[in-house]
């Protein structure tokens, strides 16, 4: 589990997109437990709503070094 990263989790979510939202959330909760057992910092990316790309955007923006922010994240911070 130590070698599994956010990109693997996002790939898994894409592969299981046909599952119901509650099932995907239960899988997320299991991934959180595994993430903690592996000693990884933080939590894995959350599954997005069907048809949404939010999980992908979150993973990409949190992976940027030195607090760099992309345009999509900057826009979401400005919205009230």
N, C-alpha and C positions, 0 to 999 in steps of 0.2 A: 504493500500500500504506500510505502514511502516514496516510490517512484511515480505514483499516479498524481497528476496535477490537474489544474483547472481545465486545461484543454481536453483531457481525457473525460472529465465529468461532462463538459459541454457536448462532446461527441456522443456520450451515452444518452444525454437528453434528446439529442437529435434522432438517435436510433429508436428511442422509446416514445416518440411524439404521439403515437396512436393511443397510448394509455390515458386513462382518465386523470384529471387534475389531482384527485385525492390519492391515487396510486403513485403518481409522480412525486407528490409531497411526501408520502411515506418512504419512497426510495431516497429522497433528499435527507430525511431524518436519519436513515440508516447510513448514508454517506457521511453525515456530520459525525456520527458515533465512530465510524471507521477513521475519519480524518483525525479526530482527537486521539484515538488509540495509536495511530501512526506517529503522533507527536508533531503533526504539521501545524503551523501557525494559522490563526484565523479559522474560517469555515469555507467549505466548497461553494462554488456559485450556486445560486438558487435556480430551480427550473422556472422558465418564463411561461407566461400564459400562452396557450396555443396560438400560433401565428405571430408571436412577438419575437423580437430579436434582442430584448433587454438583457437577458442572461449573457449573451455574447458581448454586448457593449460593456457590461459591468466587468467581465473577465478581462477584456482588452484594456480598459481604463485603469483597473487596479494593478495590472502587470507593468505599467509604465514606470521607469526609474525616475528618481528625484522629484516625485510629485507632478510630473508632466501631465497635462490634461488635454484631451482631444476636444474638438469642436462640439461633438454630441454631448459630452459631459458638461461642458461650459454652458450650453443652452439649457440643459435640464436644471442647473443650479440657479439660473437667472429667472426661471419661471416661478411665479408666486405659488 
